């Protein structure tokens, strides 16, 4: 059975990206795996009147079940109506790595898919991306491609080293594949451990600053494909207060340093119109859960620790929309 995203009340990313590029802000792309994460994302985006991209990785789809995810997305559309403000919602496959996976998601109500062929040769990446685009566009679904490789670990995506995007390839890639947006590599990375302290500089207050993102590469790409929607993956900032809370209550996170939020705000004012944030949400939820478990060791009702985790996540994402991405008020 094939289900169209339109029947679920979802939208694709085309118009959202055009408005974001013109308006100098980025659409939040938040990953979710369960009910509490979905509630937090939707509450935060409704309260800030922000459009949102609900991201599902291949691992999350296996964890949550494809049928349940599709119906959660349908429920999300109804839920925002109950919350009092209808925001545009995109359901997006994050880091799809095969045509078959992308096709299955399109047939199951996704309104946007990413085909990540960056682990292939350039020619194979072009061929795979083009194949996905042809199928997706026949169903009104938008497609994100990728050039360059981000280091780090995110669910099933693992890479030891980053490879910066080559600006001289972007025009050819976009023209040959027909993609609607392009994920690039300019120094961000997946996971919470993006940089080691040894890679960072420390100010007099002890704050660590990682190596600067390659904004020169971004600027060159913008010159070559002006106005084309650009995507940043691996853009969590790894809030140090959340890391400290996790470690205070029994965690063991080492050397967790992320992307400074002021850099993301700078990127969002360019053609970067979609910024992916996942690890920050995991940290916020884990910190809240650990705190409850430590302070109330007799607690065994999941609602009593998942509820605070949900609330913490909502506040984090409201902050991201308002102060980092600039998407608040753009729905």
N, C-alpha and C positions, 0 to 999 in steps of 0.2 A: 504494500500500500504506500503510495506517494502522498506526502502532505506538503502543501505549499505554505511557506512562512506567512503569506498574506492571509491565509485562513486562520492563523494564530494571532493576527493583529500586530505582527512585527513589521519592521521596515528594514531595507538594506542601507548601506552606508553612503551611497552616492551623494545624495543631497546634503546629508549631515557633514560630510567632508568638505564639500564645496563651500558651505557656510562657515565652517571652522577655519579654512585657509583664508577666506576673505576677512574673517573677524579677528584673526590673531589669537585663537585659543585652540585647545586640543580636547577631543572627546575622550572621557575616561573609559578605559577598557579594563574591567575588573573581572578576574577569574573567580568562578564559584564551583563548589562541589556539593553543597548541601543546602538545606532550607535556611539555616541561620545566616549564612553568607548572602544568600539571595535576598532575604528580608533586609539585611543591613544595607546592601547596595541600593535597593529600590527606595528605602526610606531616606537614605542620604541624598539620592538624586532627585527625589520628589521635593524634599525640603529645600534643596538648593536650586530647584527648577533646572536641572541639567539633563541633557540627553545622555544615554548610556549604552555602552556595548557590553553585553553579558558574554564573557569568554568561557569557553569550555575546551579544555585540552583533551587529547586522546585518552590520557590517564583518567581524567575526571569523568569522561563519558563511560569508561569501563566501570568506574567506581559507583556512579550514580544510576546507570542504566539509561540507554538511549530513549526508551519510551517515557520513563519518568522525567527525564530532562526536557523532552518536547512539551510535556504537559505542565512542567514547572514554568516554562517560558510562556505558555498560554495563560497560566495562572498569574504570571507577573504582569501581563497586560491588564488583566482584570483587577489585580491588587492595586496598581497605581491609580486606577479610577476610584477605588475605595479610599485611597489616601488623599484624594481631592485634586490631583493635578496630573493630567495625562502627558507623560513624557515619551519621546520616541525611544523605542527599545530595539536594539539589534542583537540577534543571537549569532555568535561568531565562533567558528572552529579555530582554535589557536594551535599553530604548528601542526597542521595536517601534513603528513609526509608521503601519502600515496593518493593516486587518483581514486582508488576504491573507497578510501575513507572519506574524501571530500564528497564524492558522489552520494554515499550513504547519508552523510549529514544533510546535503541538499535535499535528498528525497525524504528526509525526516524533519523538515521544517526550519532548518538553519537559513538565515537570510544573508549570511556572509561566511566565507571560508578563507582560511589561509593555506596556501600550498607552499610548504617550505622545501624547496629543492636545493637549498644552499649547500647541502652535503654532497651534491652531485657535481659533475663538471659543468661549466657554463652552458655548453650545448644541451646537455641532458636537462639542466634546470629550465632552460627556455622551452624545450619540447614538452616537459611535464607540466609546466605552468600553463602553456598554451592549451593543452588538452583539457585541463581543469576549467580554464576560462571559457572555452567553447561550450562545455556542458553547463557551467554555472549561468552564463549569460542567457542561455536558452530558457532558463527558469527564473530570470530576473534577479539572480543572486550575484552579489559583488565579490571580487576576489582580491586578496592581498598576496603579493609575491615577496620574495626576499633575495637580496644580493648582499653578500658578506656573511660572516659567521660570528655569532656572539658566544663568548666563553661562558662556562658555568653549567649548572644543573637546574632543570625545571621539568618535573615529572619525567617523561620519556626522552626529553631533549638533553643531550650531554655533549659538551665540547670542551676540550682542554684549553684551546687557544682561540683568541679572536682573530678574525681576518677582516680588516677594514673594507668597506664597500669601495669599489673602484669607480669614481665618477664617470670615467670614459666609457663604462659599460651600460650606464642607466638608460640612455636614449635608445640604444639598440634593443635592450631587454624589454622596455615598455612598448616599443613599437612592434616587436615580434610576438609578444605574448598577449597584449591587450588587457593587462591587469589594471585594476581600478585604484590600487594603492601599492606602495613599495616600502617594505621594512628594510632599514639600512643599519649598518654597523659603524658607529662612530666612537665607541669606547664604553658603552653600557654593557652589562652582562647579567646573566640569569642568576637567581638565588640571592641569599642574604650575605654571602661572603664574596662580594664583588671585588674588594681590594684588601690587601694586607696592610697593616700599619706601616710597614717598611716602604710601601709604595706611596704613602701619603706624607703631606707636610703637616706640622703641628703648630698651632698658634700659642700665644702666651696663656690662653685659657685651657689648653690641652685638647682643643677641637681638631680633629683630623680632617684634612681636605685631600680627596683623591686626585689623581692626575686629571687634567682638564679634558673634557670631551673634545673630539675633533670637529669643532664647529666650522673649520675651514673646509672639511669634506662636505658637510651639510650645505654650506654656501655654494660650493662648486656644483653640487647636485641640483640645487635650486636654479642656478644659471642655465643648466643644461635641459632641465624639464620644468620650466617656470609654472608655478601654480599647481603642480602635480602633488597629490596627497602622499605625504611621507609618514611613516610609522616608526616609533621607537619602542623596542622591546627592552626588557631588563631594566626598568626605570624606577625600581623601588629605592627609597632613600634610607631605609634601615634606621628608623628612629631610635636613637640611643637610649631614650627613657624606657622604651619597650624592651630593648635588649637587657638593660639593667634590671628591670622587673623580672624577666624570665630567669636571669641568673641569680637574682636575690632569692627566688623561691624554688631553687633546685635545678635550674637549667644549666647548660654548659655551652653557651654560644661563644665561640672564640673569633676574634678578629673580624667582626661583622661590620663592614663599612659600605655605605651605599652612595647613591648619586645625590649631591646637594640639590635641594628643591629649587634654589634660585637658577640653577642651570636648566632644570626642566621648564621653568617659567619662560626662560629665554628661548628655549627650543619651541615651546608652544606658540610663540609669537611669529614663528617662521611658517614654512609649509608643513611642519610637523603637526598633523591634525588628529593623531591617535597616539596615546601614550599608555602602555601596558603596565599595570601595577598588580602584583600578586604577593610577593614576599612580605611587603609591609602589612598586608592584611593578615597573613599567617602569623606574623609576629604579634600584632595587636590582639588577636584571638587567643594565642597561646599564653601571652602575658596575663590576660584576664582570667583564663582558666587556671593557670598555676597559682595565681593569687588566691582564688576562691578555695582551691584544694588545700593550700597551705594554711589558710586562716580558718577554714571550716573542714577539718579532716574527716568529720563524721558525715559530711554531705554525700548523698548518693543519687539525688534526683538530677538527671542531666539538664533539666530546665534551669536549675539553680546555678550552673556554671556556664552553660551555653547561652543563657540569657544575657549575663554580663559581657560575655565574649561578643555577642551580636551588637550590644550597645557600644562597646569600645570600637568595633569595626565601623559602625555607622558614623561615629564622631570623626574618625580618621578620614573617611571618604568625604565627609562634608568639608573638612579642611582641604583635602586635595582639590575638590571642585572649586572652592572659593579662592584659595590662596596660591595654588600651584598651576593648575591646568587652565584656569580662567573660564571654565565651562558653566559656572553658576549663572543662572538667568538666561541661558541660551536655548532652553527647550521651547 
